[in-house]
Amino acid sequence: MTSADFRASHFLVPKHEILAKTKKEEVLSSLGIDEGKLPKIKLHDPQVKLLGAKEGDIIKIIRNDPTKENVYYRLVVK
């Protein structure tokens, strides 16, 4: 296991995944916003690098807490 794999699988690091193009439109319409209104995440963020995301991709972040699962979305920017 490389150090990058270890960081990605650490229990304090929430799960990150790139949203598929079809899912992207669905999420934006359900939130009633365009992608420019999403919170941003930098292209050089370690998790973004590990995923191989590109500028303009939307990252789905899944955080688990003791009571429920929370989902957040971030737009990848330079």
One Martini backbone bead per residue (centre of mass of N, CA, C, O) as a GRO file, in nm:
protein
   78
    1MET     BB    1   0.095   0.038   0.025
    2THR     BB    2   0.065   0.351  -0.029
    3SER     BB    3   0.048   0.663   0.100
    4ALA     BB    4  -0.198   0.744  -0.072
    5ASP     BB    5  -0.378   0.502   0.003
    6PHE     BB    6  -0.375   0.551   0.304
    7ARG     BB    7  -0.506   0.833   0.303
    8ALA     BB    8  -0.771   0.744   0.152
    9SER     BB    9  -0.834   0.509   0.390
   10HIS     BB   10  -0.873   0.683   0.613
   11PHE     BB   11  -1.111   0.735   0.862
   12LEU     BB   12  -1.103   1.066   0.827
   13VAL     BB   13  -1.152   1.019   0.525
   14PRO     BB   14  -1.366   1.082   0.303
   15LYS     BB   15  -1.552   0.990   0.050
   16HIS     BB   16  -1.456   1.004  -0.297
   17GLU     BB   17  -1.628   1.107  -0.608
   18ILE     BB   18  -1.705   1.105  -0.936
   19LEU     BB   19  -1.940   1.247  -1.122
   20ALA     BB   20  -2.146   1.173  -1.348
   21LYS     BB   21  -2.282   1.338  -1.606
   22THR     BB   22  -2.578   1.246  -1.555
   23LYS     BB   23  -2.576   1.307  -1.246
   24LYS     BB   24  -2.505   1.605  -1.252
   25GLU     BB   25  -2.777   1.716  -1.362
   26GLU     BB   26  -2.956   1.593  -1.143
   27VAL     BB   27  -2.831   1.740  -0.899
   28LEU     BB   28  -2.861   2.034  -0.993
   29SER     BB   29  -3.173   2.024  -1.022
   30SER     BB   30  -3.237   1.936  -0.726
   31LEU     BB   31  -3.090   2.207  -0.612
   32GLY     BB   32  -3.134   2.463  -0.808
   33ILE     BB   33  -2.847   2.484  -0.965
   34ASP     BB   34  -2.545   2.579  -1.069
   35GLU     BB   35  -2.212   2.497  -1.070
   36GLY     BB   36  -2.109   2.788  -0.969
   37LYS     BB   37  -2.256   2.746  -0.670
   38LEU     BB   38  -2.060   2.559  -0.581
   39PRO     BB   39  -1.840   2.442  -0.402
   40LYS     BB   40  -1.492   2.429  -0.381
   41ILE     BB   41  -1.213   2.243  -0.536
   42LYS     BB   42  -0.897   2.177  -0.579
   43LEU     BB   43  -0.686   2.028  -0.810
   44HIS     BB   44  -0.448   1.990  -0.571
   45ASP     BB   45  -0.599   1.802  -0.415
   46PRO     BB   46  -0.535   1.494  -0.304
   47GLN     BB   47  -0.810   1.355  -0.381
   48VAL     BB   48  -0.826   1.463  -0.669
   49LYS     BB   49  -0.566   1.333  -0.768
   50LEU     BB   50  -0.644   1.035  -0.707
   51LEU     BB   51  -0.898   1.045  -0.907
   52GLY     BB   52  -0.842   1.227  -1.172
   53ALA     BB   53  -0.952   1.498  -1.186
   54LYS     BB   54  -1.114   1.768  -1.349
   55GLU     BB   55  -1.195   2.050  -1.457
   56GLY     BB   56  -1.554   2.056  -1.377
   57ASP     BB   57  -1.585   1.855  -1.185
   58ILE     BB   58  -1.779   1.652  -0.962
   59ILE     BB   59  -1.766   1.601  -0.615
   60LYS     BB   60  -1.840   1.335  -0.402
   61ILE     BB   61  -1.906   1.358  -0.049
   62ILE     BB   62  -1.883   1.107   0.213
   63ARG     BB   63  -2.010   1.145   0.539
   64ASN     BB   64  -1.968   0.991   0.851
   65ASP     BB   65  -2.179   0.967   1.125
   66PRO     BB   66  -2.341   0.842   1.396
   67THR     BB   67  -2.639   0.916   1.255
   68LYS     BB   68  -2.528   0.982   0.950
   69GLU     BB   69  -2.523   1.049   0.607
   70ASN     BB   70  -2.322   1.283   0.426
   71VAL     BB   71  -2.367   1.496   0.137
   72TYR     BB   72  -2.129   1.641  -0.090
   73TYR     BB   73  -2.045   1.912  -0.318
   74ARG     BB   74  -1.778   1.970  -0.566
   75LEU     BB   75  -1.594   2.195  -0.757
   76VAL     BB   76  -1.346   2.182  -0.988
   77VAL     BB   77  -1.055   2.389  -0.957
   78LYS     BB   78  -0.757   2.581  -1.005
   0.00000   0.00000   0.00000
